[in-house]
Amino acid sequence: MGSTTKKVCIIGDFAVGKTSTVARCVHNVFSEKYLTTVGVKIDTTQITMEESGETLKMVIWDIAGTDRFSAVEFSYLRGASGYILVVDGTRMHTLEVARRLCEEAGERYGNLPYVTLINKSDLRDSWEVSDADLGKLEEDGYNPIITSAKTGENVSEALLRLAHLVME
Amino acid sequence: MSLPLAASRYLYATDNAVRDAICLSIDANFRLVQWWGNVSVLSGVTPSVGEDARDILPLLYGMDLAEPATIRFANVNDAHVFHVHLFRDGDENYVLCIPADDEKARTTELQQVANEVRLLNAQQQRLVQELEEARSELETKRADAQRASMVKSRFIASISHEFRTPLTSVIGYTELLLNESGQNSDVLAHAKAISRSARHLLSMVDNILDQARIEEGNIAIRIAPLNVRQVTDDITTMLAPLAAEKFIGFGAFVDAKVPRVISTDEVRLRQILVNLVGNAIKFTDAGEVNLEITWAQDKLIVVISDTGPGIPEDQQLLIFDAFHRVNDLDGKRGTGLGLNITARLVELLGGSIELESQPGVGSRFELVLKAPESQAAVAADNIYGERKVMGKSRKHAQRILIAEDDPDLTELLGLFLTRGGYELMMAEDGEQAVKTALKEQPDLVLMDVNMPQMDGLSAARELRKKGFSQPILALTASLSVNDRDQAFTWGCDGYLVKPISMAELLSSVERHLHERG
């Protein structure tokens, strides 16, 4: 069976859990301690597509999240086959940031496939993102997936969904 | 190995340091052509010429070699961070990796602090917002509860007020029966039972009404000069017969130190005394009840003592709570509001109340009320009217207009006044009262306040405007001080509160006619 390598990026506001999501995907670990990412962290993971048996090697660019996602950093999406958009369910503001990032990615790089993660489902009681907000995201085509990098809920599923999208 | 010239030029042009830099030269297919520096730092092994450079440096996947690129702080493996530069020199492609571990550590430290502060700020904002929401919710709930309480209090006040008019009929007709000569003893006993029950009901209605008013904050205090001895006499006249019925002693004593005229709220003082003395008589089955009044330092000191069953110690603090009743007092029951109202009225009068009690021995309530001496003369008339009927004989049958919309009450008042020897005329509402009074010129008008078409106070005002000069007595179920003040302002000469006994009515009518006479 064939093997393909694709670059994907993970973007979102700071402290939404991008690095933790990658750590869960790649190493299946989680740390409670918040460590900010500076620059970009490159990790690689391999996914075997059940239907075709094909192997997809994903080179994941974990890009530092800031509230001012500058053009220079945005250039890191160049050459990516898709991206993961991460929102922190406990901070409504991160949803607005995610929408802006998605719009800008679309303007710069066209219709890149992406998956939207509403992270921190383990803190659901403290969520500012409401069911109505999730419904609106669904309506707007974001197809949000509720995840928890801490518990691992839906993280592999989200990655697999992205894998299918980039392989289409 | 020194860097290639192209890399050195690039470093010079981009103002970067050369130290420990690694450089890869790759072909158009990312195949490794040559390298400079400790390349094994990148992937952990020493590569071979012709190897895919993307396996050594995965970040090259997706890169377009025609486009120069700079990736700052690229964590290419778990150990090292580089600034990675992809550039062309002629036909050659170069990947230059400049170590940035130290710089990254410094930047991370600053960024970490900045992000943590931003997270804390966001958290703080959220907490503030939650606090404001909680406060706003509480405020709404408090306002709702207050509104509900006001509605409830107004409802109770309205119902209680409505009770007084029919009670006037019940008490009045019973009084007629009791005064009727030739009644057999069974009828008299039944009438007495009706009278007791009706008065008990009236007292409960009054308590509920007061409680509602206090809760609504609608108890007006009216400080005015009053004669304490007169008040004590009235209380004695009212309550001594109740003590006599039970064969217990009753004594009232006013100390010589009490000034002739003091200032306090007469209505509330009477209410407090009737309540405490009435309670003492009610619960005492043997022995005596005493009312002692003295005065010191602008304060009235009132002691009500009894030889009743006493109040257990564990209930002495609770006894002033609303709806609290002392258990097991021979089945004697009330609303449980009397002492609560008394305590709150005492508070409103700027005073205090204390209880000493011993089960099996008796109870002693001591009130201390602000009551400075007054130099003013006390008006003969007050809310309770002057009880002594003047003995002036009438030259002719005097005519009284009864303006009252309740037919039962009209008939009762008619019966009372007929027995007093007066001629009567009737009106069913305010408008009719004005017309009849102006046309017939009665000697006195008994004016119900709450009537259809035109209320009694408006009718009184209208009559005064049109020159009617005979006495007008307002008759009302309301105990409100404001209503009373309004009655006098609008031209009434007296103010009678339902239910009213025949004696009270005749006394008041006689006095007003005499004063005009």
Interface residues (C-beta under 8 A of the other chain):
Chain A: T5 K6 K7 F14 A15 Y34 L35 T36 V38 G39 V40 K41 I42 T44 V59 W61 A64 D67 S75 Y76 R78 G79 A80 S81 R91 H93 E128
Chain B: R54 P58 L59 Y61 G62 M63 D64 E67 A69 I71 R72 F73 A74 N75 V76 V81 A100 K104 T107 T108 Q111 Q112 N115 E116 R118 L119 A122 R126
